[in-house]
Amino acid sequence: LQSRIIGGTLGPLRSESATRPSRPGMLAYVPLVQGGDRFGRSPLPAWSRSLRNLCGNVAVIFTVMTGILMILLAAYTPSDSMKRYWASDKQQYCKALAEQVWTPPGGISAGLSHCISHFGSLEKRGSDPYRLIDKPLLQGVRRVRPKGIRVEWLAKAKVLVPPPPVFSGLEVPDFTLVSFGDAEWLVPDDYQQRDREPRAFFIRGSGTACSALGPDYAGLTTRIANWTRMPVLAFDFPTEPVVPWPQNVRFVLDFIALALANGPDGAGRAGSLFMYADSEGALVAMQAAITILDPKLSLQMGYSEVLSRPSEWFAGIVLSSPVVDVSCQTPSMAYNCFRARMRTGDPDTGNCTGVKTMEDRIGRCRWTYLRYFFGWRGLLSAGSWREASDEWELRRSFFEQPSVHPLHADLSAFPPLLLLGATRDYYYSDTPSLSMRACMAGASVETFSAVGAFHDFIEYSEGCGGQSMTEEALEAYRRIAKFVNSQISEA
């Protein structure tokens, strides 16, 4: 047969060659209508087929339009006004982040209030207010001497040229006897060293005569170890005026390399390192971080191989009461001078005796950076605050270099930062300024500024001998622990 009736439906006729059996006894089957079922009928009604065709057309049109749109977006260059709009929106976000402040639910804590009043009364009597600093923890944390570390050298410096009258008795002792190279680990009691563990190191503030192992900082370092439950390396590095920049940064980089390759119990590489710094130590810390993260600068300083691939181990930076504005354009210096009678301003660093005007305060601030960067020569380079400011201006191009001035540096490659500020701090403005700089560069930054707190408030968590704890300092430690744990979890 040339065609067959299948199920009562006549299939389409095929040519003889197409329907001829391949061999005798075989029947030729008629092909079904395309898209139909085995009876030759369409499985979909007419309206459904139309809808299916329409959807197919829409999909094709959508794909084509998406491709065209992607090409246009790739070729699109936003206008200057649009760029300004986006930049303004980001700037507003970063400004809000930088200027946010925190107050305990019940207002300024009784512990902080007691510290401020007690601080002022001790200064008035000529007593050392730093005796109010938290004592080292005796339980929960043990102090371990690093293996293979010894005091490298002992320095004894004498000022041969009398300092100018304005500096007499200020910060220029006749003799300075200090040791460099000593270090210790602050270790939680339940700690056991393991491979690829997180560790931390602490960079102190102040000048050469201070010690990170002494009573001024041991209370802080033991508490950092206790709150974070990780080992913290504290060390004494030589700095101004005996060893000015950049050699002081090199000593810090040596200790960072030590903490990376060795733990409290000996050799063993860390999986991540956290940097803590306090006060002017924040400047050293930022300069060290800038060096580590800049391949050219790291090579120039001699640490490109020793501290290579920082993205794999540099986990975070915590700065407490940072002092980093090398140009001394710090607005809070104008309003945070300490006034004991009025109980306003910063009782720690806000002594404005002899610097009544903002011009003098800037000059005094710049003199400290002449000393920091140029050592004894910078210390003795001026006879008045005005002369100190003039000496700084002569070197403005030097001081504004990104490797020197953190607020001029590119912070886009920085690890996450946590900045702890205090609104009564004489140098408070440096906290939001650095936060703003980091945020605008795209770095991850958290800012915690305690309302009513003063410079280095975190070191007075015990309440300065009063009946109440300093809640602002305790909250700062909580923020540190949360910050560190979150970075470790992400890693």
N, C-alpha and C positions, 0 to 999 in steps of 0.2 A: 504494500500500500504506500502511496505517496504521502499520505497524512493519516493520522489516527484520531478518533474521537476519544478524549480522556475525560472520564467523569462527566460526560455530556457537554463538554466545552470544546469547541473546535479550535485547535491551536493554529497558529499561522502556517501557511504553506511554506515549505522549504524546497530548495532545488533538488533535483533527483540525485545529484552527487552528494548532497549533504545528508539526504535521508536514506540513501541506499545502505542496507545492512553490510557490515564489514565482511561477513561470511554467511553462507546459507544457513537459514534457521534462526537468524537474529532479527529482531524487530527494530525498526528505527523509531526513536522517541522524538516527539515534537518539543522544541524548547519552549519554556514558559514565557509569559509576558514579563519584561524586565521590571523588577521591583514587586512582583506579585507573589502570591503564595503558591503552593503546589497545585492548586486548581486554576492558576492563571488569573486570580482576582487580586486587586490591589489591597494590601492590609490596612491602608489608611484612607479615610474619607477625603474628599476633594479639599475641604476647608483646612484639614490638618496638613495636607501636602503643601498648600499655599503658605501656611504659617511657617512650615519648615524651610521652604525656599526663602521666605522673607528673613528669617533669622540668619540663614547662611549669608545672605547679602549684607545684613547689618554687621555681622562679624567681620566680613571682608573690609567693609567701609571703615570700621573701628580700627582694625589693624593698620590700614593705610594711613588714617588720620593720626594714629599714635606715632607712627614712624616719622611723619612730617613734623609733628610737634617736637619730637626728640631732636630732629635736625635743627629746627629753629632755636630750641633752647641751647643747643651746643654752640650755635653761631651767635647767640644773643650776648651783647655786652651791656650790662646795666648802666643807666645814666648816672652822672655824678650825684644828682639829687636822690636817686634811689639808693646809691651807696651810702650817702649821708644819712638817709632814713634808717637803713639797716644798722649802721654804726651807732647812731643815736639810740636805737632800741637796745643794742648790746651794752652801750655805755650806761644806760639807765639801770639795766639789770645788774651790772657789775658794781655800780655805785651803791645800789640798795644792799647788795651782798656785803660790800666792804664796810658799810656804816651801820649794820645791824648791831644792836647791843642787847645785853642780857642782865636782868635783875632777878634775884630770888623772889619766889612768890610772895613772901612777907616783906619785901623791900630790902634795902641794904642790911646785911646781916650784922648781928650784935658783935660777932667776932671781928669783922672788918672795922666797925666803928671803934672798938676798943684798941685795935692796932693803930689807927690813925691818931687817936688822942695820946696813947702811950708813947708812940714814936716821937710826937712833938714834945712831950714833957721831957723825955730823955735827951733830946737834942738841946733843949733849953738849959738843962743842967750840965751840959757838956759831956754826957755819957754816950757810950757807943750804942746807937739804936739797933745795930745789926745783931746784937745779942738776942733779939727777939725772934730771929730766924729759927725755923723748925730744927729741932735736934735730929740727928740721924736715927733711923729706925733700928732698934736693937732686936726686934723679933720679926720673923718672916723674911728677912733678907740677910745674907752673909756677904762679907767683903773678901774677895779672892785676889791675891797678887798674880798678875800674869806670869806665865812661865817664860823665862829667858829675857825678861825686861829688867833693866836696871837704870839708875840715875845716870844719864849720859854726861852731863857736865854741870859744874857749879859756876855761877856767874857772880862776880862782885864788881859793881860799877860805882864810880865816883864822879860827881859833877866837878870838873876842874874849873869851869867858868861859872861864876855866880849867876844865878838866874836873874832876869829883869825884875825890878821891884814889884810889878803887878803880879808876878807869879811866886813871889817869895813865900815859902811855907805852904804853897798850895798843893802841888803833887810832885815836887822835885826834892826828894830826900838827899842828904849829903852822900849817904851810902845806900846801896841796894844789894842785898844778898839773897839770891834766889837759886833754886835748883830746877832743872828742866829734865823731862824725859820719864818722870815717874808716872805710874798708872795703876789702876785697880779695876776689877770687875765687881759690879753690884749684882748679886745673883739671888733669885728667889730660893727659899729653903728646899723646895721640892724639885729644883732644877736638875736635870741630867743632860749633859751635852749629847746632841745627836747630829747627824749629817744633814746639811741643807736647812738648818734651823734659822729662824729669824733672830737677829741681834740688833743692838742699838749702841750708839756712841754719843757722848755728851761733850759739847764745846762750851766752855765757860766764857763769861764776859770779863770786863775789867782789865787791868794792866798786868805787867809782869809779876808783881809781888803777890798776886792772888793765886790760890791753889784750888783746883777742882776736887782735891782729896780732903780739903780742910773743912772746918765747921760752916763756912759760908755757903757751901754747895752740897755737902754730904747729905743734908736733910732732903734736898731736892732729888738727887740721884737715887737715893735708896727708895724714895717714894715712887719714882718713875718705874724702877724695877718691880716694886711691889704691885703697882696698879696694872702694869702691862704683862707681868709674869714672864719677862724675858730678860736675859743678861744685858747689862748696860756698862760700857767701857767709859770710865772717866780718866782723864789724863791731863798732865801739865805740859803745855807747849810754850816755848819762848815767844814772846811778842813784844810790842812796843813798851818802852822806848829802846830796850836792849836789842831786840830783833824786830825790825819793822817789816811791813809788807814788801815783797811777796814771800820772803823766807818764812814768816810765821805760818802762811798758808801751806807751804811745803811740809812743815812739821805736822800740821793737822792731817795732810794727805797720807803721811807715813802711818799715823795711828789708824786712819780709816782702812788702809791696806792691812794693818795688823788685825783689826776686827773682822775683816772679810775672810782672812785666811786662817785665823786662830780663834778658838773659843776659850772660856775660862779654864778648861781642862787640857788645853794644848791644841795641836794642829787639827784642822777640820773646817772646810769652807762653809760659810754661811749661805743660806738660800736667799736671804734678803737682809738689807741693812736699813735702819731708820736713823735719821739725824735729828738730834735735839740740840738746841742752842738757846742761850739766855742773854738778854741785854745786848751789849756790844759784841758778844760772841755770835750774834745773829749775822753781823757783818762778815766775820771770818767764815761762818758757815755758808753764807750765800756766795762768797768769793770762791770757796772750795767747791761748791756745787757747780758754779759756772765753769770752773776749770775742768771738773770731771766730765761735764756734758758737752764741752766744746772740744772736738778732736784736735784742732790746731793748737788751742791753748794748752790742752793736756799734754800734747807732744812737746810744746815749748817749755813747759814746766818740768817735764821729765817723767810723766806718770801715764802715758798713753797705753803702755803695756801692763803696768802694775794694776791699774784700775780700768781695764778695758771692758767693753760691753756693759755699761752701767744700766741700760734698760733691763738687764736680766736680774739685777740685784739691788739697785737703788730704789727702795720701796716708798719712802715718804720723808717729809721734813716737818718738824714741829719747832716753831719759834715762839719763845715766851718774852713778852715786852721787847720786841725787836727794835734796835737802833741801827738804821741802815741808810739814812739820808745823808750822804757824804757832802752835799751842798748846804746842809743845815737850813733848808727851807721848810721848817717844821712849825706849822701854825700853833700847835699846842704849847710851844715854848712861850707864847705870848700870854696865855691865860692859865697855865697850870703851875705857876710858881707857888710854893707852899706859904700859906699864911696861917700860923698856928692859932692866933686869936680868933680868926674867922672860920677855922677848920675847913679851909679850901685848899685846893692844889695838891701837889705831890710831896709827901713828907720824905720820900726816899731820894729822888734826884732833882727835886724842884727847889733847891736852895738858890735863890736869886740874889743873894747878898753880893754887892759889887757889880751887878749886871742889871741895872734898873731899866735900861732901854732894850728894845728888841735888837737894835744894832749891836749892842754889847753882847747880848746872848748869842747872836749869830757868830760874832768874833770869837767868843770863848769856845763855842762848839767847833768852829773851823780850826782853832788851835789844837784841839784834841786830834783832829785828822792830820794836821801837819806832823804831830808827834807819831801818830799811827803809821803813816806812810814814809816818813823821813827820819824817824828815830830821834836821837839826841839833837841832831842839827835842826830838825823841825821844832823840837821842844823849846830851843833857845833862839828861835828865829825872829821873835817879835817882842817889843817892849810894851805893847798895849793891845787891847782887844781889837782896836781899829787896825793896828799894824798886822795883827794875825789875819784878819779878814783880807787885808791888801795882799799879804803873802799868798793866801789861798787863791785870790783872783788872778795873780800872775801865773798860776798853774791850773787855771780853770779847765783848759783843754785836756790836761792829764786827769783831773778828778772826774770828768764827765765821760771817760771811756767806759764802755760796757763791762769790761773785765774788772773795773775798779768800783763803779757805782751800780749797785743792784737795781736801782730804780730806772736805769738806762739800759739794762741788759735785756736780751731776748729770753723770755722765760717759757717759751712755747714747748720746749722739750723737758721741762721740769717734772719731777714726780709730784704726786699730790702733796699739797701743803696744808698745814693747820696753823693758823696764827692766833696767838693768845694776847689780847690787848686789855688795857685798862683806861677808862675815860679820864681819870685824874692823873695819869702818867704824864710827866713832863714831855716825853717823847711819843705820846699817844698817836699823833698824826702819822707816824711811820707805819703803823699797823694797817689802817685803811689804804694808805698810799701803795704799800706793797701788795695788798690784796687786790686793789684795782689793777695794778700793773699785771699781776699774774692772770687775773680773770680775762682781761682784754687780750692777752696773748693766747688764751685758750687752755691754760693750765687748770687743773682741778684744784680749787682752793676753798677752804672753810675758814670762817672768821668768827672768833668768840671774843667779844669785848665786854668786860664786866663793868657795869655802871658803878661809879663811886670808888673803884679799886685804884691802887697806885702801882708804881713801877715794881716789878718782881713780886706782885701780890701772891703768886702761887707758892712762894717760899714761906708764907706765914699761915699755913692751913690750920695750925693748932690754936690760933687766936691770940698769939702774943702774950701768953700767960693768963688770959682771961678765962671766964667760965664757959664761953661758947666757941665753937669752931668757926672758921672763916668759910662760909658756904660758897663764896665765889671761887676760892682756891680749890675746894673739893669738886666743884662742878668742872673746873679746868682739868683736873685729873681724870674725871669721868669722860670728858671729851677726848682726852689723849688716848685712854684705853679703847674707846669706841672707834676712834680714827684708826689706830693700829690694827685692831681686830678686823675692821672692814677691809683694810688693804691686804692683810694676810689671807682673808677669805677669798677676795677677788683673785689673788695670785694663785 
